[in-house]
Structure formats: structure tokens, C-alpha cells
Amino acid sequence: MKGITLLELLRFYAEAYVALAKDLLDLQVCLQIDESGDKQTEAKHILTSLEVAVTQCRLIGLQVSALHAEELIQKLERESLTSENVKALHENIERELSCQFFVGIPSDRVEAFTKSLAGWEAIGDKFPMAIEDIEEMSKCYALSRYSACVFHSLMAVEHGLVYLGKLLGVTDPKEGWDASAKKLANIVQDGYAKNSTGLDFGFLEQVNASVQVMKLAWRNKVNHATGKPIVMGGGFAPYVTEEIISATRSFLRLLAEGLK
């Protein structure tokens, strides 16, 4: 199992099962022919097929079936196998599969799950604390868990705002979205002449506008009163979630580029 990631362990390789099922059916037919005396089935071919079965079963995550195939290999060293032996292995594979539950991911969302940080690398470099939430946001979207996706997008934005808040001189003990947004709004309201942050005032105005738009867009679904963003009930439509992901990336990219 060395070198195998958790993502690979969670994946069900449908193509591997199809190939495995075909190989076992072919092997059954060959053994049946051999039993009838029509054709001599070579032990080497049987061994190769069973070794492939072991590999494929382990790839799919069917450990019991893999052990069954290994037992047949050991049996082959002592005696000939029958088509019934192979049929029993095939049935065991199907039985083991029936004990598992698989959730499919639409083809257009596979990369959101398997390459969840793709397109966000520069943001992750600037705000490493946001990486986990960015990855979870993408994975939740791939799995159609939209409220969870929005929650993680809000947390990703908050990591950026906490970073900005330190540069703005936020003193609120409850650092986060509200504290940074409030401080930012006050600085912009006071005007260019009173800006003592060392940051470009035009950049601050742009960031403030983005923050206000996000708060307005999510105000009916998100509670900021506790100092931490909380997704409220009601859920999010897929297209709304996609817009929030896009807004999150645009905002964090704006911060990352403006705070170089």
C-alpha cells in the first residue's frame, strides 16, 4: 500500500472491475472446454489470470476476494482448478461489492475532487492557512454538498481577511470576517488622507467594495454576528454555489496580488 493516497483508496475503479469480470468469465470458459476434453488449458495462463485478479481486486479494494484469488493460486500449485473454482471467485467478488456503497461524481466535476487546489495555487502560496478550506470547498462542490461548499468558501475568504486585518491593525480579540471588514470600511470611509496602513488606498477601496458585495450577496444565508461565518438553513442552488466559488477565488486572488 506504500505510496497510495487516501484519494486512491476512496476511488472505485469501474474499468478495473469490468476487465476483471471479463477475464474471469474467459477463464471459466477455457476451463469448461478443458474439462470436456476439447482443449488443453495451460496452467501458466490460469496462473497469470489469477495473479491479475489479485492485483485488480486490491486496486478496487476487495481484500477478501484478493485473498480468495491467492488461495486459488496456492491450490493450483497442488492440483488442477475447475471452472467452478473460478465461478466461486467471481461470485465472491460480486458478493463483496454488494456490501459496499459507491457514490458517483459527474465527469465535469472529477477534477474538482481529484485536483481540488488547481487554479488556486498562487492563493495557497499567499494564504497557506486557506489551503485546507479551499480543497474541502472543491471536494464538497464535486459531491453536491453545496452548503458545506459555501461554508468552506467563507472560511477561505476569512483566512484572507484575517491576514489583511493584521496589516490594517485590527485590535478586535475576535479576529475574522467581521473585525477585518469593519476596520476596512472605516479606513475607506476616513479617506485617502488618513490612510496610515501603508497599503495602496485604491487597493483598499477595491477590496472593501468586494467585501461589501459578498456580504450583501450572502446576507440571507450566512450569519456573521458571532465573528465566524455560519451557513444558515435553506441550502444553495448549484449555480449560486458556483458563483460563490468564483467570487471567492476572485477576491482571494485580488488580495494575493495586492499584498505582494
C-alpha positions as CSV (number, residue, x, y, z in Angstrom):
1,M,0.0,0.0,0.0
2,K,3.0,2.3,0.1
3,G,2.6,5.4,-2.0
4,I,-1.2,5.0,-2.3
5,T,-3.1,8.2,-1.3
6,L,-6.4,8.3,0.6
7,L,-8.0,9.6,-2.6
8,E,-6.9,6.5,-4.4
9,L,-8.2,4.3,-1.6
10,L,-11.6,6.0,-1.9
11,R,-11.8,5.6,-5.6
12,F,-13.8,2.8,-7.2
13,Y,-12.1,1.7,-10.4
14,A,-15.1,0.6,-12.5
15,E,-13.0,-0.1,-15.5
16,A,-10.8,-2.5,-13.4
17,Y,-13.9,-4.4,-12.4
18,V,-15.2,-4.7,-16.0
19,A,-11.8,-6.1,-17.1
20,L,-11.6,-8.4,-14.1
21,A,-15.1,-9.8,-14.7
22,K,-14.3,-10.4,-18.4
23,D,-11.0,-12.2,-17.6
24,L,-12.7,-14.5,-15.1
25,L,-15.6,-15.3,-17.5
26,D,-13.0,-16.1,-20.2
27,L,-11.1,-18.3,-17.8
28,Q,-14.3,-20.2,-16.8
29,V,-15.0,-20.9,-20.5
30,C,-11.4,-22.1,-21.0
31,L,-11.6,-24.4,-18.1
32,Q,-15.0,-25.8,-19.2
33,I,-13.6,-26.5,-22.6
34,D,-10.6,-28.2,-21.0
35,E,-12.9,-30.3,-18.8
36,S,-14.8,-31.5,-21.9
37,G,-11.5,-32.6,-23.5
38,D,-11.8,-30.2,-26.4
39,K,-8.8,-28.1,-25.5
40,Q,-5.9,-28.2,-23.1
41,T,-5.8,-25.1,-20.8
42,E,-2.3,-24.3,-19.8
43,A,-1.6,-23.8,-16.1
44,K,0.5,-20.8,-16.9
45,H,-2.5,-19.0,-18.4
46,I,-4.6,-19.8,-15.4
47,L,-1.8,-18.6,-13.0
48,T,-1.4,-15.3,-15.0
49,S,-5.2,-14.7,-14.9
50,L,-5.4,-15.3,-11.1
51,E,-2.4,-13.0,-10.5
52,V,-4.1,-10.3,-12.5
53,A,-7.3,-10.9,-10.4
54,V,-5.3,-10.4,-7.2
55,T,-3.9,-7.1,-8.4
56,Q,-7.3,-5.9,-9.7
57,C,-9.1,-6.9,-6.5
58,R,-6.7,-5.0,-4.4
59,L,-6.9,-2.0,-6.7
60,I,-10.7,-2.0,-6.3
61,G,-10.4,-2.5,-2.6
62,L,-11.8,-6.1,-2.5
63,Q,-9.4,-7.6,0.1
64,V,-11.4,-10.7,0.8
65,S,-11.7,-11.5,-2.9
66,A,-8.0,-10.9,-3.3
67,L,-7.2,-13.5,-0.6
68,H,-9.6,-15.9,-2.3
69,A,-7.7,-15.5,-5.6
70,E,-4.4,-16.0,-3.8
71,E,-5.8,-19.2,-2.3
72,L,-6.7,-20.4,-5.8
73,I,-3.1,-19.8,-6.8
74,Q,-1.9,-21.9,-4.0
75,K,-4.4,-24.6,-4.9
76,L,-3.2,-24.5,-8.5
77,E,0.3,-25.5,-7.3
78,R,-1.1,-28.7,-5.9
79,E,-3.9,-29.6,-8.3
80,S,-5.9,-28.5,-11.3
81,L,-8.6,-25.9,-11.0
82,T,-12.1,-26.3,-12.3
83,S,-14.5,-23.7,-13.8
84,E,-16.5,-24.0,-10.6
85,N,-13.4,-22.7,-8.6
86,V,-13.3,-19.6,-10.8
87,K,-17.0,-19.2,-10.7
88,A,-16.9,-19.2,-6.9
89,L,-14.3,-16.4,-7.0
90,H,-16.4,-14.4,-9.4
91,E,-19.4,-14.8,-7.1
92,N,-17.4,-13.8,-4.1
93,I,-16.3,-10.6,-5.9
94,E,-19.9,-9.7,-6.6
95,R,-20.9,-10.5,-3.0
96,E,-18.1,-8.3,-1.6
97,L,-19.1,-5.5,-4.0
98,S,-22.7,-5.7,-2.8
99,C,-21.5,-4.9,0.7
100,Q,-20.1,-1.6,-0.4
101,F,-21.8,1.7,-1.3
102,F,-20.5,3.8,-4.1
103,V,-21.2,7.5,-4.9
104,G,-20.6,8.7,-8.4
105,I,-19.1,12.1,-9.3
106,P,-20.2,13.7,-12.6
107,S,-17.5,13.7,-15.1
108,D,-17.4,17.5,-15.3
109,R,-16.6,17.6,-11.5
110,V,-14.0,14.9,-11.2
111,E,-11.1,17.4,-11.3
112,A,-12.8,19.4,-8.5
113,F,-12.4,16.4,-6.3
114,T,-9.1,14.9,-7.6
115,K,-7.3,18.2,-8.2
116,S,-9.0,20.4,-5.7
117,L,-6.3,23.1,-5.5
118,A,-6.0,23.5,-9.3
119,G,-6.3,27.2,-10.2
120,W,-5.8,28.3,-6.6
121,E,-2.0,27.7,-6.3
122,A,-1.0,31.3,-6.1
123,I,-3.7,31.9,-3.5
124,G,-2.5,28.9,-1.5
125,D,1.1,30.2,-1.6
126,K,0.0,33.6,-0.2
127,F,-2.5,32.2,2.3
128,P,-1.4,28.7,3.3
129,M,-3.9,28.6,6.1
130,A,-6.7,28.7,3.5
131,I,-5.5,25.6,1.5
132,E,-7.4,23.1,3.6
133,D,-10.7,25.0,3.2
134,I,-10.1,25.6,-0.5
135,E,-9.6,21.9,-1.0
136,E,-12.6,21.0,1.1
137,M,-14.7,23.6,-0.8
138,S,-13.9,22.0,-4.1
139,K,-14.5,18.4,-2.9
140,C,-17.9,19.4,-1.4
141,Y,-18.9,21.0,-4.6
142,A,-17.9,17.8,-6.5
143,L,-20.1,15.8,-4.1
144,S,-23.0,18.3,-4.4
145,R,-22.8,19.3,-0.8
146,Y,-23.5,22.9,-1.5
147,S,-24.0,24.3,2.0
148,A,-20.7,22.7,3.1
149,C,-19.0,24.0,0.0
150,V,-20.2,27.6,0.8
151,F,-19.1,27.2,4.4
152,H,-15.6,26.3,3.3
153,S,-15.5,29.1,0.8
154,L,-16.4,31.5,3.6
155,M,-13.7,30.1,5.7
156,A,-11.2,30.5,2.9
157,V,-12.2,34.2,2.5
158,E,-11.9,34.6,6.2
159,H,-8.3,33.4,6.2
160,G,-7.5,36.1,3.7
161,L,-9.4,38.7,5.7
162,V,-7.5,37.7,8.9
163,Y,-4.3,38.2,7.1
164,L,-5.4,41.6,5.8
165,G,-6.7,42.5,9.3
166,K,-3.2,42.2,10.8
167,L,-1.9,44.7,8.2
168,L,-4.8,47.0,8.9
169,G,-4.1,47.0,12.6
170,V,-7.3,45.2,13.7
171,T,-7.4,45.0,17.5
172,D,-10.7,43.2,18.0
173,P,-9.9,40.0,20.0
174,K,-12.4,38.1,17.8
175,E,-10.4,38.3,14.6
176,G,-12.1,37.3,11.4
177,W,-14.6,38.4,8.8
178,D,-16.5,41.0,10.9
179,A,-13.5,42.5,12.6
180,S,-11.5,42.9,9.3
181,A,-14.5,44.1,7.3
182,K,-15.4,46.7,9.9
183,K,-11.9,48.0,10.1
184,L,-11.5,48.1,6.3
185,A,-14.8,50.0,5.9
186,N,-13.7,52.6,8.5
187,I,-10.4,53.2,6.8
188,V,-12.0,53.7,3.4
189,Q,-14.7,55.9,4.9
190,D,-12.0,58.1,6.6
191,G,-10.5,58.7,3.1
192,Y,-7.1,58.7,1.4
193,A,-5.6,61.4,3.6
194,K,-6.0,59.4,6.8
195,N,-4.8,56.1,5.4
196,S,-1.8,55.1,7.6
197,T,-1.8,51.4,6.8
198,G,1.0,51.6,4.2
199,L,-1.3,49.9,1.7
200,D,-2.4,51.5,-1.6
201,F,-5.7,53.3,-0.9
202,G,-7.2,52.4,-4.3
203,F,-6.5,48.7,-3.5
204,L,-8.2,49.1,-0.1
205,E,-11.2,50.6,-1.8
206,Q,-11.4,47.8,-4.3
207,V,-11.1,45.2,-1.5
208,N,-13.8,46.9,0.6
209,A,-16.2,47.0,-2.4
210,S,-15.7,43.3,-2.9
211,V,-16.3,42.5,0.8
212,Q,-19.5,44.5,0.8
213,V,-20.8,42.8,-2.3
214,M,-20.0,39.4,-0.8
215,K,-21.7,40.3,2.5
216,L,-24.8,41.6,0.6
217,A,-24.9,38.5,-1.7
218,W,-24.8,36.1,1.2
219,R,-26.6,38.0,3.9
220,N,-29.7,35.9,3.8
221,K,-27.8,32.7,4.1
222,V,-24.9,33.5,6.3
223,N,-24.7,34.8,9.9
224,H,-21.6,36.9,10.7
225,A,-22.8,38.0,14.1
226,T,-20.7,35.5,16.1
227,G,-17.5,36.7,14.5
228,K,-17.4,33.4,12.5
229,P,-19.3,32.8,9.3
230,I,-22.1,30.3,9.7
231,V,-24.2,28.9,6.9
232,M,-27.9,29.1,7.7
233,G,-30.6,26.7,6.6
234,G,-32.3,26.6,3.2
235,G,-29.4,25.4,1.1
236,F,-27.8,26.7,-2.0
237,A,-28.7,26.1,-5.7
238,P,-25.8,24.7,-7.8
239,Y,-25.4,27.8,-9.9
240,V,-25.4,30.0,-6.7
241,T,-22.7,27.9,-5.2
242,E,-20.6,28.2,-8.4
243,E,-21.0,31.9,-8.3
244,I,-19.8,32.0,-4.7
245,I,-16.8,29.8,-5.6
246,S,-15.9,32.2,-8.4
247,A,-16.4,35.2,-6.1
248,T,-14.2,33.6,-3.5
249,R,-11.4,32.9,-6.0
250,S,-11.6,36.4,-7.5
251,F,-11.5,38.0,-4.0
252,L,-8.6,36.0,-2.7
253,R,-6.7,36.5,-6.0
254,L,-7.2,40.2,-5.6
255,L,-5.8,40.1,-2.1
256,A,-2.9,37.9,-3.0
257,E,-1.9,40.1,-5.9
258,G,-2.4,43.4,-4.0
259,L,-0.5,42.3,-0.9
260,K,2.7,41.2,-2.8
